[in-house]
Amino acid sequence: MIELGFHTDNWRPLSKSFQFAVEKGAELGLKHVEFGVIHGQDFIQEMGYDPAVSLQSNPRAIRRYVESKGMSVSQIDGSFPLMGPRGTIHGVQYVQQTIRFAAEVGCPIVDTTDGAATVPGMTRDEVFRITCENYRHCLSWAEDYGVTLAVEPHGPYTNDMDFMRRLFEHFESEYLRFNLDTGNSFIAGLDPLEYCKAFRKYLVHLHVKDVASDLAAEARGKDTGIGMSFVPVGGGVNAENIRKVFAYLKESDWSGTVSIECLGTDDFMRKSVDFLRAVV
């Protein structure tokens, strides 16, 4: 069964809080929430202007709050880039602590990815070796806590299908899986359906994003990722690809949760939910 959820990051450009986002999701009858985390404290988040959650907050209280709204946490977005030396210094500990937090929240998946640009002065093979070492350190935590790590296409390495195939095959671990993002793969110049088919055996979660026509004309094939869609899902040039992805997932009997990623206005969220409920 394919189930609908949402990412609280949809409300970040609107300067809204985690609680505001969850309330909006509950109003739409969504049963799953995904959120990003902050490793430390951030005054913007604490003042209620950012919908992420601090890793220093009480995960049991977060779980009780989410469950009181009739929801569960489908995935935590722990996407400090893991590819390259900065991933070694900062990303590994960020993801490790996100894994610990996810286990306490009762969340089964932590999302990971790379950065927006290639690592200066390093070949892809050099980056790959560092990436494997970084994931090895994170996977040891994932296995102990029973939390799956997902890899999302968002940058130049994760939108490289050969790089991703090498990464999955290097570990062949049940704790290393794939989070497809329909918007990022499209903006990178790929076909979201073909990317989905290529890594269907690893697919554990999905980000569903549409793309505005003007953004596609400006950035497709040049950028590798976007934060969210500034059109409702189903209202952009990626809508037909999204339909095809869902048709394929239903045909292949995939079960899991998808997070809606679009600007969190009432109008955009309602239209996105209506479109996806019809498709699902």
C-alpha positions as CSV (number, residue, x, y, z in Angstrom):
1,M,0.0,0.0,0.0
2,I,1.2,3.5,-0.9
3,E,0.5,6.0,1.9
4,L,0.7,9.8,1.8
5,G,2.7,11.9,4.2
6,F,4.4,15.3,4.1
7,H,7.7,17.1,4.9
8,T,7.5,19.9,7.5
9,D,10.2,21.7,5.4
10,N,7.3,22.8,3.2
11,W,6.7,25.5,5.7
12,R,10.3,26.7,6.1
13,P,9.9,29.5,3.4
14,L,6.8,30.6,5.2
15,S,8.7,30.8,8.6
16,K,6.4,28.4,10.4
17,S,7.1,26.0,13.3
18,F,7.1,22.3,13.4
19,Q,3.8,22.3,15.4
20,F,2.2,24.6,12.7
21,A,3.2,22.1,10.0
22,V,1.9,19.1,11.9
23,E,-1.4,20.8,12.5
24,K,-1.8,21.6,8.8
25,G,-1.0,18.0,7.9
26,A,-3.5,16.7,10.4
27,E,-6.2,19.0,8.9
28,L,-5.6,17.4,5.5
29,G,-6.0,13.9,7.0
30,L,-2.3,12.9,6.3
31,K,-1.0,10.1,8.5
32,H,2.7,10.4,8.1
33,V,5.2,13.3,8.8
34,E,8.8,13.8,7.9
35,F,11.0,16.5,9.4
36,G,14.6,17.8,9.3
37,V,16.8,18.0,12.4
38,I,19.2,20.5,13.8
39,H,22.4,19.3,15.5
40,G,22.4,21.7,18.4
41,Q,20.3,24.8,18.9
42,D,19.1,27.5,16.5
43,F,17.3,30.6,17.7
44,I,15.2,30.8,14.6
45,Q,13.8,27.3,15.2
46,E,13.3,28.0,18.9
47,M,11.3,31.1,18.2
48,G,9.0,29.1,16.0
49,Y,10.2,30.3,12.5
50,D,11.6,27.0,11.3
51,P,9.8,23.6,11.1
52,A,12.9,21.5,11.9
53,V,13.5,19.8,15.3
54,S,16.6,20.0,17.5
55,L,18.3,16.8,18.2
56,Q,18.6,18.0,21.8
57,S,14.9,18.0,22.2
58,N,13.0,15.2,23.9
59,P,12.3,12.5,21.2
60,R,9.7,10.8,23.4
61,A,7.7,14.0,23.7
62,I,7.9,14.5,19.9
63,R,6.6,11.0,19.4
64,R,3.7,11.6,21.8
65,Y,2.8,14.8,20.1
66,V,2.8,13.3,16.6
67,E,0.8,10.3,17.7
68,S,-1.7,12.6,19.4
69,K,-2.4,14.0,15.9
70,G,-3.0,10.5,14.5
71,M,0.3,10.4,12.8
72,S,3.6,8.5,12.7
73,V,7.1,9.7,11.6
74,S,7.8,8.0,8.3
75,Q,11.4,9.4,7.9
76,I,13.7,11.9,9.5
77,D,15.7,14.1,7.0
78,G,19.3,13.9,8.2
79,S,20.7,15.2,5.0
80,F,24.0,16.8,5.9
81,P,26.0,15.8,2.8
82,L,28.0,12.6,3.4
83,M,30.0,12.6,0.2
84,G,33.5,13.9,0.7
85,P,35.7,15.2,3.6
86,R,33.1,17.5,5.1
87,G,30.9,14.5,5.4
88,T,33.6,12.8,7.4
89,I,34.0,15.7,9.8
90,H,30.4,16.9,10.2
91,G,28.1,14.6,8.4
92,V,28.9,11.3,10.1
93,Q,28.2,12.5,13.6
94,Y,25.1,14.4,12.4
95,V,23.7,11.2,10.9
96,Q,24.7,9.1,13.8
97,Q,22.8,11.3,16.3
98,T,19.9,11.5,13.9
99,I,19.8,7.6,13.9
100,R,19.7,7.7,17.7
101,F,16.9,10.3,17.7
102,A,14.9,8.3,15.1
103,A,15.0,5.2,17.1
104,E,13.6,7.1,20.1
105,V,10.9,8.7,18.0
106,G,9.9,5.3,16.5
107,C,10.9,6.4,13.0
108,P,12.2,3.6,10.8
109,I,14.3,5.6,8.2
110,V,16.9,8.4,8.2
111,D,17.4,10.2,4.8
112,T,20.9,11.1,3.6
113,T,22.4,12.7,0.5
114,D,25.3,14.7,-1.0
115,G,25.9,18.4,-1.5
116,A,25.0,20.6,-4.4
117,A,28.4,20.6,-6.0
118,T,31.3,18.2,-6.6
119,V,34.2,18.2,-4.1
120,P,36.9,20.5,-5.4
121,G,40.2,18.8,-6.4
122,M,38.9,15.2,-5.9
123,T,38.1,12.6,-8.5
124,R,34.9,10.6,-8.4
125,D,36.7,7.5,-7.3
126,E,38.4,9.4,-4.4
127,V,35.0,10.8,-3.4
128,F,33.5,7.3,-3.6
129,R,36.1,5.8,-1.3
130,I,35.5,8.5,1.3
131,T,31.7,8.1,0.9
132,C,31.9,4.4,1.6
133,E,33.9,5.0,4.7
134,N,31.4,7.6,5.9
135,Y,28.5,5.3,5.3
136,R,30.3,2.5,7.0
137,H,30.5,4.5,10.2
138,C,26.8,5.4,9.9
139,L,25.6,1.9,9.0
140,S,27.1,0.4,12.2
141,W,24.8,2.7,14.2
142,A,21.9,2.0,11.8
143,E,22.2,-1.7,12.4
144,D,22.5,-1.4,16.2
145,Y,19.4,0.9,16.4
146,G,17.4,-0.9,13.7
147,V,17.0,2.2,11.6
148,T,17.4,2.2,7.8
149,L,19.5,4.8,6.0
150,A,18.0,6.0,2.7
151,V,20.1,7.8,0.0
152,E,18.3,10.6,-1.9
153,P,19.2,12.0,-5.3
154,H,20.0,15.7,-4.6
155,G,23.5,16.4,-5.9
156,P,26.0,15.5,-8.6
157,Y,26.9,12.1,-7.0
158,T,23.5,10.9,-6.0
159,N,22.1,11.8,-9.4
160,D,24.8,9.7,-11.0
161,M,23.2,6.3,-11.4
162,D,26.6,4.5,-11.7
163,F,27.8,6.1,-8.5
164,M,24.6,5.1,-6.7
165,R,24.7,1.6,-8.0
166,R,28.3,1.2,-6.9
167,L,27.4,2.5,-3.4
168,F,24.4,0.1,-3.0
169,E,26.4,-2.9,-4.4
170,H,29.4,-2.1,-2.2
171,F,27.4,-2.7,0.9
172,E,24.4,-4.8,-0.2
173,S,22.9,-4.0,3.2
174,E,19.3,-4.2,4.2
175,Y,20.0,-1.0,6.2
176,L,21.1,1.0,3.1
177,R,18.2,1.9,0.8
178,F,16.9,4.4,-1.7
179,N,14.7,7.5,-1.3
180,L,13.6,8.6,-4.8
181,D,12.9,12.3,-5.3
182,T,10.9,13.0,-8.4
183,G,11.7,16.7,-8.5
184,N,15.5,16.4,-8.0
185,S,15.9,13.6,-10.5
186,F,13.9,15.6,-13.0
187,I,15.7,18.8,-12.5
188,A,19.0,17.0,-12.9
189,G,18.0,16.0,-16.4
190,L,17.0,12.4,-15.6
191,D,13.8,10.5,-16.2
192,P,12.2,9.9,-12.7
193,L,10.5,6.7,-13.9
194,E,13.7,5.2,-15.2
195,Y,15.6,6.2,-12.0
196,C,12.8,4.6,-10.0
197,K,13.0,1.4,-12.1
198,A,16.8,1.2,-11.8
199,F,16.7,1.2,-8.0
200,R,13.3,-0.3,-7.3
201,K,14.8,-3.1,-5.3
202,Y,16.3,-0.6,-2.9
203,L,13.3,1.8,-2.7
204,V,12.1,2.4,0.8
205,H,10.6,6.0,0.8
206,L,9.7,8.7,-1.7
207,H,9.8,12.5,-2.0
208,V,7.2,13.7,-4.5
209,K,7.9,17.1,-6.0
210,D,6.6,18.8,-9.1
211,V,8.6,21.5,-11.0
212,A,7.4,24.8,-12.2
213,S,7.7,25.4,-16.0
214,D,10.0,28.5,-15.6
215,L,12.3,26.7,-13.2
216,A,12.5,23.7,-15.5
217,A,13.4,25.9,-18.4
218,E,16.1,27.7,-16.4
219,A,17.6,24.9,-14.3
220,R,16.9,21.5,-15.8
221,G,20.2,19.7,-16.7
222,K,22.2,22.4,-14.9
223,D,21.2,22.0,-11.2
224,T,20.8,18.7,-9.4
225,G,18.2,19.4,-6.8
226,I,15.5,21.8,-5.5
227,G,14.3,22.3,-2.0
228,M,10.6,21.9,-2.8
229,S,8.2,22.7,-5.7
230,F,6.7,26.2,-5.9
231,V,3.7,24.8,-7.6
232,P,1.3,22.2,-6.2
233,V,2.2,18.6,-7.0
234,G,0.3,17.9,-10.3
235,G,0.5,21.5,-11.3
236,G,3.9,21.6,-13.0
237,V,5.8,20.1,-15.9
238,N,6.8,17.0,-13.8
239,A,3.2,15.9,-13.2
240,E,3.1,13.2,-16.0
241,N,6.4,11.7,-14.7
242,I,4.9,11.5,-11.2
243,R,1.8,9.7,-12.6
244,K,4.1,7.2,-14.4
245,V,6.2,6.6,-11.2
246,F,3.1,5.9,-9.2
247,A,1.6,3.6,-11.9
248,Y,4.8,1.6,-11.9
249,L,5.0,1.4,-8.1
250,K,1.4,0.1,-8.0
251,E,2.1,-2.4,-10.8
252,S,5.2,-3.6,-9.0
253,D,3.3,-3.9,-5.7
254,W,5.5,-1.4,-3.8
255,S,4.5,-0.5,-0.3
256,G,5.7,2.6,1.5
257,T,5.2,6.2,2.4
258,V,5.7,9.2,0.1
259,S,6.3,12.7,1.5
260,I,4.7,15.7,-0.3
261,E,7.2,18.4,-0.9
262,C,5.7,21.7,-2.1
263,L,5.4,25.2,-0.7
264,G,3.1,24.8,2.4
265,T,0.3,27.2,1.5
266,D,-3.2,25.9,2.2
267,D,-4.0,26.0,-1.5
268,F,-0.8,24.2,-2.7
269,M,-1.1,21.5,0.0
270,R,-4.8,20.9,-0.7
271,K,-4.2,20.6,-4.4
272,S,-1.2,18.3,-4.0
273,V,-3.1,16.0,-1.6
274,D,-6.1,15.9,-4.0
275,F,-3.9,15.1,-7.0
276,L,-2.0,12.4,-5.2
277,R,-5.0,10.7,-3.7
278,A,-6.5,10.4,-7.1
279,V,-3.2,9.0,-8.5
280,V,-2.8,6.5,-5.6
